[in-house]
Amino acid sequence: MRRIISNRVTKEERVAIQLGKLLTDFHLDLESIGYYMAKANPTLVYRRFIEVAESAQHQKEAVDYIEMEQYNERLF
């Protein structure tokens, strides 16, 4: 029996794409959004938001490190 590999976008990917699209609006005041995020939502939502931001930072740093290593290998 063969396994079918799917190219479906996961729910998490859709949410990440939506967040990215929302944050590309340069007319938004990000500090105000942070204020309302902290004030208008329960603490659990705020903490989950912080978890997402920390995860994104970690992943971005890992990708940057890998790209830098590949660049350095090409130099030598």
C-alpha positions as CSV (number, residue, x, y, z in Angstrom):
1,M,0.0,0.0,0.0
2,R,1.4,3.4,-1.0
3,R,1.3,6.4,1.1
4,I,0.1,9.5,-0.6
5,I,2.1,12.6,0.1
6,S,-0.1,15.6,0.4
7,N,0.8,19.2,-0.3
8,R,-2.0,20.4,1.8
9,V,-1.4,23.5,3.9
10,T,-1.8,22.8,7.6
11,K,-4.0,24.9,9.9
12,E,-0.8,26.3,11.5
13,E,0.6,27.4,8.2
14,R,-2.6,29.1,7.3
15,V,-2.6,31.0,10.6
16,A,1.1,32.0,10.1
17,I,0.4,33.3,6.6
18,Q,-2.6,35.3,7.9
19,L,-0.5,36.8,10.6
20,G,2.2,37.7,8.1
21,K,-0.3,39.4,5.8
22,L,-1.7,41.4,8.7
23,L,1.7,42.5,9.9
24,T,2.7,43.7,6.4
25,D,0.4,46.7,6.7
26,F,2.9,49.4,7.6
27,H,0.1,51.8,8.6
28,L,-0.5,49.8,11.7
29,D,1.0,51.0,15.0
30,L,2.6,47.8,16.4
31,E,2.9,49.3,19.9
32,S,-0.8,49.9,20.0
33,I,-1.5,46.4,18.8
34,G,0.7,45.1,21.6
35,Y,-1.2,47.3,24.1
36,Y,-4.6,46.1,23.0
37,M,-3.3,42.5,22.8
38,A,-2.3,42.7,26.5
39,K,-5.4,44.5,27.6
40,A,-8.2,43.1,25.5
41,N,-7.3,39.4,25.7
42,P,-7.1,36.9,28.5
43,T,-3.6,36.2,29.9
44,L,-3.6,32.8,28.2
45,V,-3.9,34.4,24.7
46,Y,-1.1,36.8,25.5
47,R,1.2,34.0,26.7
48,R,0.4,31.9,23.6
49,F,1.2,35.0,21.4
50,I,4.6,35.3,23.2
51,E,5.2,31.6,22.6
52,V,4.6,32.1,18.9
53,A,6.9,35.1,18.8
54,E,9.7,33.3,20.6
55,S,9.4,30.2,18.4
56,A,9.5,32.4,15.3
57,Q,12.7,34.1,16.6
58,H,14.3,30.8,17.3
59,Q,13.5,29.4,13.9
60,K,14.7,32.6,12.1
61,E,18.0,32.5,14.0
62,A,18.5,28.8,13.1
63,V,17.8,29.5,9.4
64,D,20.1,32.5,9.4
65,Y,22.9,30.4,11.1
66,I,22.5,27.7,8.4
67,E,22.6,30.2,5.6
68,M,25.7,31.9,7.1
69,E,27.5,28.5,7.4
70,Q,26.7,27.7,3.8
71,Y,27.9,31.1,2.7
72,N,31.2,30.7,4.7
73,E,31.7,27.2,3.1
74,R,31.5,28.8,-0.4
75,L,34.2,31.4,0.5
76,F,36.8,28.7,1.4
